[in-house]
Amino acid sequence: MKKSFLQSLGPGLLFAGAAIGVSHLVQSTRAGAEFGFGLIWALLLVHLFKYPFFQYGPRYAAATGETLLDGYRKLGKGVLIAYYLLNFATMFTIQAAVTIVTAGLASQLFGFTNDLVLWSSYTPLY
């Protein structure tokens, strides 16, 4: 059975959506504008360390039929605890960054107010 073009893109688009965040879209372009090629060494270094995780994490899951959390558990309880602690420690910063960038975009798009705190705290009443 032949996959359609859109079906063949599906997993890659989902992975890209999960891997690329606010920092990639906003801060990397800002750093490029401010520093030009002066930080190319940092880009290469980050890719050197980040690539194996993006390459072998999905391979592990596909080969074993397990999740990465199952694999971490097999490495020991300490590894799994470290994973949860890292996620817990970074989730607030990540959520704040996504919220403030979204508020900035909404502010520029709709122009009602430039108060990012107001945009960030908006909760629709259904």
Backbone atoms as SQL, in Angstrom:
CREATE TABLE atoms (id INTEGER PRIMARY KEY, chain TEXT, resi INTEGER, resn TEXT, atom TEXT, x REAL, y REAL, z REAL);
INSERT INTO atoms VALUES
  (1, 'A', 1, 'MET', 'N', 0.849, -1.177, 0.000),
  (2, 'A', 1, 'MET', 'CA', 0.000, 0.000, 0.000),
  (3, 'A', 1, 'MET', 'C', 0.898, 1.244, 0.000),
  (4, 'A', 2, 'LYS', 'N', 0.635, 2.139, -0.896),
  (5, 'A', 2, 'LYS', 'CA', 1.437, 3.358, -1.033),
  (6, 'A', 2, 'LYS', 'C', 0.877, 4.453, -0.128),
  (7, 'A', 3, 'LYS', 'N', 1.792, 5.072, 0.623),
  (8, 'A', 3, 'LYS', 'CA', 1.393, 6.180, 1.489),
  (9, 'A', 3, 'LYS', 'C', 1.241, 7.448, 0.673),
  (10, 'A', 4, 'SER', 'N', 0.305, 8.258, 1.092),
  (11, 'A', 4, 'SER', 'CA', 0.176, 9.564, 0.451),
  (12, 'A', 4, 'SER', 'C', 1.319, 10.454, 0.936),
  (13, 'A', 5, 'PHE', 'N', 1.557, 11.525, 0.221),
  (14, 'A', 5, 'PHE', 'CA', 2.627, 12.451, 0.571),
  (15, 'A', 5, 'PHE', 'C', 2.423, 13.006, 1.970),
  (16, 'A', 6, 'LEU', 'N', 1.191, 13.377, 2.304),
  (17, 'A', 6, 'LEU', 'CA', 0.895, 13.948, 3.611),
  (18, 'A', 6, 'LEU', 'C', 1.107, 12.930, 4.722),
  (19, 'A', 7, 'GLN', 'N', 0.742, 11.667, 4.492),
  (20, 'A', 7, 'GLN', 'CA', 0.949, 10.629, 5.491),
  (21, 'A', 7, 'GLN', 'C', 2.430, 10.395, 5.752),
  (22, 'A', 8, 'SER', 'N', 3.238, 10.489, 4.734),
  (23, 'A', 8, 'SER', 'CA', 4.673, 10.260, 4.921),
  (24, 'A', 8, 'SER', 'C', 5.322, 11.406, 5.686),
  (25, 'A', 9, 'LEU', 'N', 4.730, 12.581, 5.654),
  (26, 'A', 9, 'LEU', 'CA', 5.256, 13.710, 6.410),
  (27, 'A', 9, 'LEU', 'C', 4.833, 13.686, 7.869),
  (28, 'A', 10, 'GLY', 'N', 3.750, 13.008, 8.179),
  (29, 'A', 10, 'GLY', 'CA', 3.149, 13.024, 9.510),
  (30, 'A', 10, 'GLY', 'C', 4.109, 12.876, 10.670),
  (31, 'A', 11, 'PRO', 'N', 4.851, 11.773, 10.777),
  (32, 'A', 11, 'PRO', 'CA', 5.742, 11.615, 11.928),
  (33, 'A', 11, 'PRO', 'C', 6.827, 12.692, 11.998),
  (34, 'A', 12, 'GLY', 'N', 7.351, 13.078, 10.866),
  (35, 'A', 12, 'GLY', 'CA', 8.394, 14.107, 10.856),
  (36, 'A', 12, 'GLY', 'C', 7.875, 15.453, 11.311),
  (37, 'A', 13, 'LEU', 'N', 6.667, 15.800, 10.875),
  (38, 'A', 13, 'LEU', 'CA', 6.085, 17.075, 11.287),
  (39, 'A', 13, 'LEU', 'C', 5.762, 17.082, 12.780),
  (40, 'A', 14, 'LEU', 'N', 5.281, 15.952, 13.292),
  (41, 'A', 14, 'LEU', 'CA', 5.007, 15.864, 14.718),
  (42, 'A', 14, 'LEU', 'C', 6.296, 15.988, 15.527),
  (43, 'A', 15, 'PHE', 'N', 7.353, 15.324, 15.060),
  (44, 'A', 15, 'PHE', 'CA', 8.633, 15.386, 15.761),
  (45, 'A', 15, 'PHE', 'C', 9.193, 16.801, 15.713),
  (46, 'A', 16, 'ALA', 'N', 9.109, 17.440, 14.563),
  (47, 'A', 16, 'ALA', 'CA', 9.600, 18.814, 14.440),
  (48, 'A', 16, 'ALA', 'C', 8.802, 19.749, 15.340),
  (49, 'A', 17, 'GLY', 'N', 7.498, 19.555, 15.405),
  (50, 'A', 17, 'GLY', 'CA', 6.665, 20.382, 16.269),
  (51, 'A', 17, 'GLY', 'C', 7.012, 20.218, 17.736),
  (52, 'A', 18, 'ALA', 'N', 7.416, 19.012, 18.121),
  (53, 'A', 18, 'ALA', 'CA', 7.794, 18.770, 19.513),
  (54, 'A', 18, 'ALA', 'C', 9.210, 19.262, 19.808),
  (55, 'A', 19, 'ALA', 'N', 10.065, 19.241, 18.807),
  (56, 'A', 19, 'ALA', 'CA', 11.477, 19.572, 19.023),
  (57, 'A', 19, 'ALA', 'C', 11.763, 21.067, 18.884),
  (58, 'A', 20, 'ILE', 'N', 10.953, 21.769, 18.136),
  (59, 'A', 20, 'ILE', 'CA', 11.207, 23.189, 17.893),
  (60, 'A', 20, 'ILE', 'C', 10.254, 23.996, 18.757),
  (61, 'A', 21, 'GLY', 'N', 10.816, 24.835, 19.584),
  (62, 'A', 21, 'GLY', 'CA', 9.994, 25.613, 20.492),
  (63, 'A', 21, 'GLY', 'C', 10.211, 27.099, 20.320),
  (64, 'A', 22, 'VAL', 'N', 9.730, 27.839, 21.289),
  (65, 'A', 22, 'VAL', 'CA', 9.803, 29.289, 21.268),
  (66, 'A', 22, 'VAL', 'C', 11.255, 29.747, 21.195),
  (67, 'A', 23, 'SER', 'N', 12.114, 29.107, 21.961),
  (68, 'A', 23, 'SER', 'CA', 13.515, 29.547, 21.967),
  (69, 'A', 23, 'SER', 'C', 14.151, 29.394, 20.600),
  (70, 'A', 24, 'HIS', 'N', 13.766, 28.345, 19.889),
  (71, 'A', 24, 'HIS', 'CA', 14.337, 28.132, 18.568),
  (72, 'A', 24, 'HIS', 'C', 13.868, 29.196, 17.583),
  (73, 'A', 25, 'LEU', 'N', 12.615, 29.550, 17.673),
  (74, 'A', 25, 'LEU', 'CA', 12.054, 30.486, 16.709),
  (75, 'A', 25, 'LEU', 'C', 12.373, 31.941, 17.032),
  (76, 'A', 26, 'VAL', 'N', 12.406, 32.267, 18.304),
  (77, 'A', 26, 'VAL', 'CA', 12.585, 33.662, 18.685),
  (78, 'A', 26, 'VAL', 'C', 14.030, 33.967, 19.056),
  (79, 'A', 27, 'GLN', 'N', 14.554, 33.245, 20.018),
  (80, 'A', 27, 'GLN', 'CA', 15.877, 33.582, 20.533),
  (81, 'A', 27, 'GLN', 'C', 16.993, 33.285, 19.543),
  (82, 'A', 28, 'SER', 'N', 16.855, 32.236, 18.748),
  (83, 'A', 28, 'SER', 'CA', 17.922, 31.927, 17.792),
  (84, 'A', 28, 'SER', 'C', 17.987, 32.990, 16.692),
  (85, 'A', 29, 'THR', 'N', 16.851, 33.471, 16.249),
  (86, 'A', 29, 'THR', 'CA', 16.873, 34.525, 15.231),
  (87, 'A', 29, 'THR', 'C', 17.373, 35.843, 15.831),
  (88, 'A', 30, 'ARG', 'N', 17.017, 36.077, 17.072),
  (89, 'A', 30, 'ARG', 'CA', 17.508, 37.283, 17.749),
  (90, 'A', 30, 'ARG', 'C', 19.023, 37.218, 17.937),
  (91, 'A', 31, 'ALA', 'N', 19.517, 36.061, 18.361),
  (92, 'A', 31, 'ALA', 'CA', 20.967, 35.898, 18.541),
  (93, 'A', 31, 'ALA', 'C', 21.693, 36.050, 17.206),
  (94, 'A', 32, 'GLY', 'N', 21.107, 35.524, 16.151),
  (95, 'A', 32, 'GLY', 'CA', 21.713, 35.674, 14.833),
  (96, 'A', 32, 'GLY', 'C', 21.771, 37.124, 14.403),
  (97, 'A', 33, 'ALA', 'N', 20.724, 37.870, 14.712),
  (98, 'A', 33, 'ALA', 'CA', 20.698, 39.286, 14.347),
  (99, 'A', 33, 'ALA', 'C', 21.715, 40.085, 15.159),
  (100, 'A', 34, 'GLU', 'N', 21.885, 39.733, 16.407),
  (101, 'A', 34, 'GLU', 'CA', 22.799, 40.492, 17.270),
  (102, 'A', 34, 'GLU', 'C', 24.256, 40.092, 17.102),
  (103, 'A', 35, 'PHE', 'N', 24.530, 38.793, 16.911),
  (104, 'A', 35, 'PHE', 'CA', 25.903, 38.312, 16.940),
  (105, 'A', 35, 'PHE', 'C', 26.412, 37.771, 15.608),
  (106, 'A', 36, 'GLY', 'N', 25.531, 37.670, 14.611),
  (107, 'A', 36, 'GLY', 'CA', 25.954, 37.151, 13.313),
  (108, 'A', 36, 'GLY', 'C', 26.496, 35.732, 13.438),
  (109, 'A', 37, 'PHE', 'N', 27.669, 35.503, 12.846),
  (110, 'A', 37, 'PHE', 'CA', 28.267, 34.175, 12.900),
  (111, 'A', 37, 'PHE', 'C', 29.167, 33.983, 14.122),
  (112, 'A', 38, 'GLY', 'N', 29.159, 34.929, 15.036),
  (113, 'A', 38, 'GLY', 'CA', 30.012, 34.856, 16.217),
  (114, 'A', 38, 'GLY', 'C', 29.686, 33.702, 17.147),
  (115, 'A', 39, 'LEU', 'N', 28.474, 33.188, 17.069),
  (116, 'A', 39, 'LEU', 'CA', 28.072, 32.078, 17.932),
  (117, 'A', 39, 'LEU', 'C', 27.952, 30.761, 17.179),
  (118, 'A', 40, 'ILE', 'N', 28.525, 30.677, 15.998),
  (119, 'A', 40, 'ILE', 'CA', 28.419, 29.444, 15.216),
  (120, 'A', 40, 'ILE', 'C', 29.041, 28.268, 15.960),
  (121, 'A', 41, 'TRP', 'N', 30.068, 28.528, 16.760),
  (122, 'A', 41, 'TRP', 'CA', 30.687, 27.466, 17.551),
  (123, 'A', 41, 'TRP', 'C', 29.689, 26.869, 18.539),
  (124, 'A', 42, 'ALA', 'N', 28.845, 27.715, 19.134),
  (125, 'A', 42, 'ALA', 'CA', 27.849, 27.226, 20.088),
  (126, 'A', 42, 'ALA', 'C', 26.789, 26.391, 19.378),
  (127, 'A', 43, 'LEU', 'N', 26.408, 26.808, 18.191),
  (128, 'A', 43, 'LEU', 'CA', 25.444, 26.050, 17.404),
  (129, 'A', 43, 'LEU', 'C', 25.970, 24.659, 17.089),
  (130, 'A', 44, 'LEU', 'N', 27.205, 24.579, 16.662),
  (131, 'A', 44, 'LEU', 'CA', 27.815, 23.281, 16.354),
  (132, 'A', 44, 'LEU', 'C', 27.930, 22.414, 17.606),
  (133, 'A', 45, 'LEU', 'N', 28.304, 22.999, 18.720),
  (134, 'A', 45, 'LEU', 'CA', 28.443, 22.261, 19.964),
  (135, 'A', 45, 'LEU', 'C', 27.100, 21.714, 20.445),
  (136, 'A', 46, 'VAL', 'N', 26.074, 22.539, 20.363),
  (137, 'A', 46, 'VAL', 'CA', 24.740, 22.103, 20.784),
  (138, 'A', 46, 'VAL', 'C', 24.250, 20.953, 19.910),
  (139, 'A', 47, 'HIS', 'N', 24.468, 21.057, 18.611),
  (140, 'A', 47, 'HIS', 'CA', 24.042, 19.973, 17.729),
  (141, 'A', 47, 'HIS', 'C', 24.804, 18.690, 18.001),
  (142, 'A', 48, 'LEU', 'N', 26.064, 18.809, 18.343),
  (143, 'A', 48, 'LEU', 'CA', 26.867, 17.627, 18.659),
  (144, 'A', 48, 'LEU', 'C', 26.292, 16.870, 19.850),
  (145, 'A', 49, 'PHE', 'N', 25.807, 17.606, 20.857),
  (146, 'A', 49, 'PHE', 'CA', 25.261, 16.953, 22.046),
  (147, 'A', 49, 'PHE', 'C', 23.775, 16.617, 21.910),
  (148, 'A', 50, 'LYS', 'N', 23.046, 17.381, 21.141),
  (149, 'A', 50, 'LYS', 'CA', 21.598, 17.192, 21.038),
  (150, 'A', 50, 'LYS', 'C', 21.228, 16.097, 20.032),
  (151, 'A', 51, 'TYR', 'N', 22.002, 15.969, 18.979),
  (152, 'A', 51, 'TYR', 'CA', 21.676, 15.029, 17.905),
  (153, 'A', 51, 'TYR', 'C', 21.495, 13.589, 18.382),
  (154, 'A', 52, 'PRO', 'N', 22.395, 13.061, 19.197),
  (155, 'A', 52, 'PRO', 'CA', 22.206, 11.659, 19.606),
  (156, 'A', 52, 'PRO', 'C', 20.879, 11.392, 20.298),
  (157, 'A', 53, 'PHE', 'N', 20.405, 12.355, 21.082),
  (158, 'A', 53, 'PHE', 'CA', 19.136, 12.149, 21.774),
  (159, 'A', 53, 'PHE', 'C', 17.965, 12.121, 20.793),
  (160, 'A', 54, 'PHE', 'N', 18.004, 13.016, 19.806),
  (161, 'A', 54, 'PHE', 'CA', 16.945, 13.033, 18.805),
  (162, 'A', 54, 'PHE', 'C', 17.053, 11.848, 17.850),
  (163, 'A', 55, 'GLN', 'N', 18.217, 11.314, 17.670),
  (164, 'A', 55, 'GLN', 'CA', 18.416, 10.200, 16.765),
  (165, 'A', 55, 'GLN', 'C', 18.064, 8.868, 17.428),
  (166, 'A', 56, 'TYR', 'N', 18.586, 8.639, 18.627),
  (167, 'A', 56, 'TYR', 'CA', 18.478, 7.312, 19.216),
  (168, 'A', 56, 'TYR', 'C', 17.288, 7.131, 20.137),
  (169, 'A', 57, 'GLY', 'N', 16.689, 8.199, 20.610),
  (170, 'A', 57, 'GLY', 'CA', 15.477, 8.067, 21.409),
  (171, 'A', 57, 'GLY', 'C', 14.343, 7.429, 20.618),
  (172, 'A', 58, 'PRO', 'N', 13.986, 7.992, 19.464),
  (173, 'A', 58, 'PRO', 'CA', 12.938, 7.370, 18.647),
  (174, 'A', 58, 'PRO', 'C', 13.328, 5.981, 18.132),
  (175, 'A', 59, 'ARG', 'N', 14.611, 5.787, 17.842),
  (176, 'A', 59, 'ARG', 'CA', 15.058, 4.461, 17.400),
  (177, 'A', 59, 'ARG', 'C', 14.856, 3.415, 18.488),
  (178, 'A', 60, 'TYR', 'N', 15.162, 3.792, 19.716),
  (179, 'A', 60, 'TYR', 'CA', 14.956, 2.869, 20.838),
  (180, 'A', 60, 'TYR', 'C', 13.483, 2.494, 20.959),
  (181, 'A', 61, 'ALA', 'N', 12.630, 3.509, 20.919),
  (182, 'A', 61, 'ALA', 'CA', 11.195, 3.256, 21.056),
  (183, 'A', 61, 'ALA', 'C', 10.670, 2.387, 19.917),
  (184, 'A', 62, 'ALA', 'N', 11.136, 2.642, 18.701),
  (185, 'A', 62, 'ALA', 'CA', 10.672, 1.851, 17.556),
  (186, 'A', 62, 'ALA', 'C', 11.197, 0.418, 17.616),
  (187, 'A', 63, 'ALA', 'N', 12.430, 0.235, 18.049),
  (188, 'A', 63, 'ALA', 'CA', 13.039, -1.101, 18.068),
  (189, 'A', 63, 'ALA', 'C', 12.501, -1.977, 19.193),
  (190, 'A', 64, 'THR', 'N', 12.205, -1.368, 20.335),
  (191, 'A', 64, 'THR', 'CA', 11.790, -2.167, 21.489),
  (192, 'A', 64, 'THR', 'C', 10.285, -2.179, 21.707),
  (193, 'A', 65, 'GLY', 'N', 9.587, -1.211, 21.124),
  (194, 'A', 65, 'GLY', 'CA', 8.149, -1.102, 21.370),
  (195, 'A', 65, 'GLY', 'C', 7.844, -0.519, 22.743),
  (196, 'A', 66, 'GLU', 'N', 8.872, 0.023, 23.398),
  (197, 'A', 66, 'GLU', 'CA', 8.706, 0.633, 24.713),
  (198, 'A', 66, 'GLU', 'C', 8.833, 2.147, 24.604),
  (199, 'A', 67, 'THR', 'N', 8.407, 2.822, 25.642),
  (200, 'A', 67, 'THR', 'CA', 8.606, 4.262, 25.688),
  (201, 'A', 67, 'THR', 'C', 10.008, 4.553, 26.229),
  (202, 'A', 68, 'LEU', 'N', 10.437, 5.786, 26.075),
  (203, 'A', 68, 'LEU', 'CA', 11.726, 6.170, 26.644),
  (204, 'A', 68, 'LEU', 'C', 11.708, 6.082, 28.164),
  (205, 'A', 69, 'LEU', 'N', 10.567, 6.324, 28.769),
  (206, 'A', 69, 'LEU', 'CA', 10.478, 6.209, 30.221),
  (207, 'A', 69, 'LEU', 'C', 10.715, 4.778, 30.677),
  (208, 'A', 70, 'ASP', 'N', 10.257, 3.801, 29.884),
  (209, 'A', 70, 'ASP', 'CA', 10.558, 2.405, 30.196),
  (210, 'A', 70, 'ASP', 'C', 12.062, 2.157, 30.139),
  (211, 'A', 71, 'GLY', 'N', 12.706, 2.722, 29.136),
  (212, 'A', 71, 'GLY', 'CA', 14.153, 2.583, 29.009),
  (213, 'A', 71, 'GLY', 'C', 14.887, 3.246, 30.157),
  (214, 'A', 72, 'TYR', 'N', 14.455, 4.433, 30.563),
  (215, 'A', 72, 'TYR', 'CA', 15.078, 5.103, 31.701),
  (216, 'A', 72, 'TYR', 'C', 14.907, 4.276, 32.977),
  (217, 'A', 73, 'ARG', 'N', 13.735, 3.672, 33.134),
  (218, 'A', 73, 'ARG', 'CA', 13.485, 2.845, 34.316),
  (219, 'A', 73, 'ARG', 'C', 14.434, 1.651, 34.348),
  (220, 'A', 74, 'LYS', 'N', 14.732, 1.084, 33.166),
  (221, 'A', 74, 'LYS', 'CA', 15.671, -0.039, 33.100),
  (222, 'A', 74, 'LYS', 'C', 17.089, 0.376, 33.479),
  (223, 'A', 75, 'LEU', 'N', 17.412, 1.649, 33.268),
  (224, 'A', 75, 'LEU', 'CA', 18.744, 2.140, 33.633),
  (225, 'A', 75, 'LEU', 'C', 18.886, 2.349, 35.136),
  (226, 'A', 76, 'GLY', 'N', 17.781, 2.380, 35.823),
  (227, 'A', 76, 'GLY', 'CA', 17.815, 2.545, 37.275),
  (228, 'A', 76, 'GLY', 'C', 16.820, 3.588, 37.728),
  (229, 'A', 77, 'LYS', 'N', 16.410, 3.415, 38.955),
  (230, 'A', 77, 'LYS', 'CA', 15.416, 4.327, 39.507),
  (231, 'A', 77, 'LYS', 'C', 15.951, 5.756, 39.579),
  (232, 'A', 78, 'GLY', 'N', 17.255, 5.920, 39.822),
  (233, 'A', 78, 'GLY', 'CA', 17.854, 7.245, 39.913),
  (234, 'A', 78, 'GLY', 'C', 17.752, 8.011, 38.612),
  (235, 'A', 79, 'VAL', 'N', 17.898, 7.325, 37.483),
  (236, 'A', 79, 'VAL', 'CA', 17.800, 7.970, 36.171),
  (237, 'A', 79, 'VAL', 'C', 16.379, 8.465, 35.949),
  (238, 'A', 80, 'LEU', 'N', 15.419, 7.646, 36.309),
  (239, 'A', 80, 'LEU', 'CA', 14.022, 8.036, 36.145),
  (240, 'A', 80, 'LEU', 'C', 13.668, 9.213, 37.065),
  (241, 'A', 81, 'ILE', 'N', 14.164, 9.206, 38.277),
  (242, 'A', 81, 'ILE', 'CA', 13.926, 10.307, 39.200),
  (243, 'A', 81, 'ILE', 'C', 14.581, 11.589, 38.668),
  (244, 'A', 82, 'ALA', 'N', 15.798, 11.478, 38.143),
  (245, 'A', 82, 'ALA', 'CA', 16.476, 12.647, 37.570),
  (246, 'A', 82, 'ALA', 'C', 15.684, 13.208, 36.400),
  (247, 'A', 83, 'TYR', 'N', 15.104, 12.337, 35.581),
  (248, 'A', 83, 'TYR', 'CA', 14.274, 12.777, 34.455),
  (249, 'A', 83, 'TYR', 'C', 13.080, 13.590, 34.958),
  (250, 'A', 84, 'TYR', 'N', 12.397, 13.060, 35.960),
  (251, 'A', 84, 'TYR', 'CA', 11.227, 13.770, 36.488),
  (252, 'A', 84, 'TYR', 'C', 11.616, 15.092, 37.152),
  (253, 'A', 85, 'LEU', 'N', 12.735, 15.105, 37.874),
  (254, 'A', 85, 'LEU', 'CA', 13.180, 16.342, 38.512),
  (255, 'A', 85, 'LEU', 'C', 13.547, 17.407, 37.478),
  (256, 'A', 86, 'LEU', 'N', 14.244, 17.006, 36.418),
  (257, 'A', 86, 'LEU', 'CA', 14.585, 17.956, 35.355),
  (258, 'A', 86, 'LEU', 'C', 13.336, 18.511, 34.688),
  (259, 'A', 87, 'ASN', 'N', 12.386, 17.635, 34.413),
  (260, 'A', 87, 'ASN', 'CA', 11.134, 18.107, 33.802),
  (261, 'A', 87, 'ASN', 'C', 10.386, 19.051, 34.726),
  (262, 'A', 88, 'PHE', 'N', 10.326, 18.710, 35.990),
  (263, 'A', 88, 'PHE', 'CA', 9.615, 19.562, 36.943),
  (264, 'A', 88, 'PHE', 'C', 10.313, 20.900, 37.099),
  (265, 'A', 89, 'ALA', 'N', 11.642, 20.883, 37.126),
  (266, 'A', 89, 'ALA', 'CA', 12.399, 22.120, 37.317),
  (267, 'A', 89, 'ALA', 'C', 12.292, 23.062, 36.123),
  (268, 'A', 90, 'THR', 'N', 12.137, 22.537, 34.930),
  (269, 'A', 90, 'THR', 'CA', 12.112, 23.381, 33.739),
  (270, 'A', 90, 'THR', 'C', 10.709, 23.713, 33.234),
  (271, 'A', 91, 'MET', 'N', 9.704, 23.017, 33.700),
  (272, 'A', 91, 'MET', 'CA', 8.378, 23.208, 33.117),
  (273, 'A', 91, 'MET', 'C', 7.818, 24.605, 33.365),
  (274, 'A', 92, 'PHE', 'N', 8.138, 25.213, 34.489),
  (275, 'A', 92, 'PHE', 'CA', 7.604, 26.541, 34.784),
  (276, 'A', 92, 'PHE', 'C', 8.241, 27.600, 33.887),
  (277, 'A', 93, 'THR', 'N', 9.551, 27.476, 33.692),
  (278, 'A', 93, 'THR', 'CA', 10.258, 28.417, 32.822),
  (279, 'A', 93, 'THR', 'C', 9.779, 28.290, 31.385),
  (280, 'A', 94, 'ILE', 'N', 9.616, 27.074, 30.929),
  (281, 'A', 94, 'ILE', 'CA', 9.164, 26.839, 29.560),
  (282, 'A', 94, 'ILE', 'C', 7.749, 27.383, 29.363),
  (283, 'A', 95, 'GLN', 'N', 6.872, 27.119, 30.321),
  (284, 'A', 95, 'GLN', 'CA', 5.497, 27.610, 30.209),
  (285, 'A', 95, 'GLN', 'C', 5.461, 29.134, 30.230),
  (286, 'A', 96, 'ALA', 'N', 6.285, 29.743, 31.075),
  (287, 'A', 96, 'ALA', 'CA', 6.337, 31.201, 31.128),
  (288, 'A', 96, 'ALA', 'C', 6.842, 31.781, 29.810),
  (289, 'A', 97, 'ALA', 'N', 7.862, 31.152, 29.224),
  (290, 'A', 97, 'ALA', 'CA', 8.402, 31.637, 27.953),
  (291, 'A', 97, 'ALA', 'C', 7.370, 31.528, 26.841),
  (292, 'A', 98, 'VAL', 'N', 6.694, 30.402, 26.768),
  (293, 'A', 98, 'VAL', 'CA', 5.673, 30.216, 25.732),
  (294, 'A', 98, 'VAL', 'C', 4.540, 31.217, 25.930),
  (295, 'A', 99, 'THR', 'N', 4.142, 31.428, 27.165),
  (296, 'A', 99, 'THR', 'CA', 3.056, 32.363, 27.459),
  (297, 'A', 99, 'THR', 'C', 3.423, 33.793, 27.083),
  (298, 'A', 100, 'ILE', 'N', 4.623, 34.227, 27.441),
  (299, 'A', 100, 'ILE', 'CA', 4.998, 35.621, 27.169),
  (300, 'A', 100, 'ILE', 'C', 5.193, 35.859, 25.674),
  (301, 'A', 101, 'VAL', 'N', 5.726, 34.879, 24.957),
  (302, 'A', 101, 'VAL', 'CA', 5.879, 35.035, 23.511),
  (303, 'A', 101, 'VAL', 'C', 4.511, 35.065, 22.835),
  (304, 'A', 102, 'THR', 'N', 3.623, 34.200, 23.268),
  (305, 'A', 102, 'THR', 'CA', 2.270, 34.200, 22.708),
  (306, 'A', 102, 'THR', 'C', 1.559, 35.511, 23.015),
  (307, 'A', 103, 'ALA', 'N', 1.749, 36.031, 24.230),
  (308, 'A', 103, 'ALA', 'CA', 1.158, 37.325, 24.585),
  (309, 'A', 103, 'ALA', 'C', 1.730, 38.436, 23.713),
  (310, 'A', 104, 'GLY', 'N', 3.030, 38.394, 23.455),
  (311, 'A', 104, 'GLY', 'CA', 3.640, 39.400, 22.584),
  (312, 'A', 104, 'GLY', 'C', 3.104, 39.339, 21.170),
  (313, 'A', 105, 'LEU', 'N', 2.933, 38.127, 20.665),
  (314, 'A', 105, 'LEU', 'CA', 2.358, 37.967, 19.321),
  (315, 'A', 105, 'LEU', 'C', 0.922, 38.470, 19.275),
  (316, 'A', 106, 'ALA', 'N', 0.130, 38.119, 20.291),
  (317, 'A', 106, 'ALA', 'CA', -1.267, 38.573, 20.339),
  (318, 'A', 106, 'ALA', 'C', -1.340, 40.093, 20.442),
  (319, 'A', 107, 'SER', 'N', -0.449, 40.657, 21.236),
  (320, 'A', 107, 'SER', 'CA', -0.414, 42.113, 21.391),
  (321, 'A', 107, 'SER', 'C', -0.136, 42.800, 20.059),
  (322, 'A', 108, 'GLN', 'N', 0.826, 42.285, 19.321),
  (323, 'A', 108, 'GLN', 'CA', 1.171, 42.890, 18.026),
  (324, 'A', 108, 'GLN', 'C', 0.102, 42.617, 16.976),
  (325, 'A', 109, 'LEU', 'N', -0.504, 41.452, 17.048),
  (326, 'A', 109, 'LEU', 'CA', -1.502, 41.076, 16.047),
  (327, 'A', 109, 'LEU', 'C', -2.807, 41.845, 16.222),
  (328, 'A', 110, 'PHE', 'N', -3.284, 41.920, 17.468),
  (329, 'A', 110, 'PHE', 'CA', -4.589, 42.525, 17.709),
  (330, 'A', 110, 'PHE', 'C', -4.510, 43.985, 18.136),
  (331, 'A', 111, 'GLY', 'N', -3.412, 44.390, 18.766),
  (332, 'A', 111, 'GLY', 'CA', -3.183, 45.785, 19.091),
  (333, 'A', 111, 'GLY', 'C', -4.110, 46.412, 20.108),
  (334, 'A', 112, 'PHE', 'N', -4.871, 45.636, 20.861),
  (335, 'A', 112, 'PHE', 'CA', -5.760, 46.217, 21.868),
  (336, 'A', 112, 'PHE', 'C', -4.962, 46.889, 22.969),
  (337, 'A', 113, 'THR', 'N', -3.934, 46.202, 23.415),
  (338, 'A', 113, 'THR', 'CA', -3.089, 46.712, 24.488),
  (339, 'A', 113, 'THR', 'C', -1.708, 46.092, 24.360),
  (340, 'A', 114, 'ASN', 'N', -0.719, 46.815, 24.838),
  (341, 'A', 114, 'ASN', 'CA', 0.642, 46.269, 24.841),
  (342, 'A', 114, 'ASN', 'C', 1.005, 45.680, 26.192),
  (343, 'A', 115, 'ASP', 'N', 0.050, 45.558, 27.085),
  (344, 'A', 115, 'ASP', 'CA', 0.284, 45.005, 28.415),
  (345, 'A', 115, 'ASP', 'C', 0.369, 43.480, 28.318),
  (346, 'A', 116, 'LEU', 'N', 1.602, 42.946, 28.358),
  (347, 'A', 116, 'LEU', 'CA', 1.798, 41.505, 28.201),
  (348, 'A', 116, 'LEU', 'C', 1.272, 40.716, 29.391),
  (349, 'A', 117, 'VAL', 'N', 1.255, 41.334, 30.566),
  (350, 'A', 117, 'VAL', 'CA', 0.697, 40.655, 31.739),
  (351, 'A', 117, 'VAL', 'C', -0.794, 40.428, 31.538),
  (352, 'A', 118, 'LEU', 'N', -1.466, 41.416, 30.992),
  (353, 'A', 118, 'LEU', 'CA', -2.900, 41.272, 30.721),
  (354, 'A', 118, 'LEU', 'C', -3.136, 40.170, 29.697),
  (355, 'A', 119, 'TRP', 'N', -2.362, 40.164, 28.616),
  (356, 'A', 119, 'TRP', 'CA', -2.499, 39.114, 27.611),
  (357, 'A', 119, 'TRP', 'C', -2.164, 37.738, 28.189),
  (358, 'A', 120, 'SER', 'N', -1.171, 37.669, 29.038),
  (359, 'A', 120, 'SER', 'CA', -0.749, 36.391, 29.618),
  (360, 'A', 120, 'SER', 'C', -1.757, 35.829, 30.596),
  (361, 'A', 121, 'SER', 'N', -2.495, 36.698, 31.262),
  (362, 'A', 121, 'SER', 'CA', -3.426, 36.233, 32.288),
  (363, 'A', 121, 'SER', 'C', -4.841, 36.028, 31.769),
  (364, 'A', 122, 'TYR', 'N', -5.082, 36.326, 30.508),
  (365, 'A', 122, 'TYR', 'CA', -6.424, 36.200, 29.961),
  (366, 'A', 122, 'TYR', 'C', -6.903, 34.756, 30.000),
  (367, 'A', 123, 'THR', 'N', -8.061, 34.551, 30.546),
  (368, 'A', 123, 'THR', 'CA', -8.699, 33.239, 30.567),
  (369, 'A', 123, 'THR', 'C', -10.105, 33.411, 30.004),
  (370, 'A', 124, 'PRO', 'N', -10.392, 32.752, 28.881),
  (371, 'A', 124, 'PRO', 'CA', -11.753, 32.905, 28.329),
  (372, 'A', 124, 'PRO', 'C', -12.810, 32.304, 29.243),
  (373, 'A', 125, 'LEU', 'N', -13.931, 32.962, 29.311),
  (374, 'A', 125, 'LEU', 'CA', -15.054, 32.443, 30.084),
  (375, 'A', 125, 'LEU', 'C', -16.019, 31.764, 29.139),
  (376, 'A', 126, 'TYR', 'N', -16.169, 30.492, 29.319),
  (377, 'A', 126, 'TYR', 'CA', -17.051, 29.720, 28.427),
  (378, 'A', 126, 'TYR', 'C', -18.394, 29.528, 29.042);
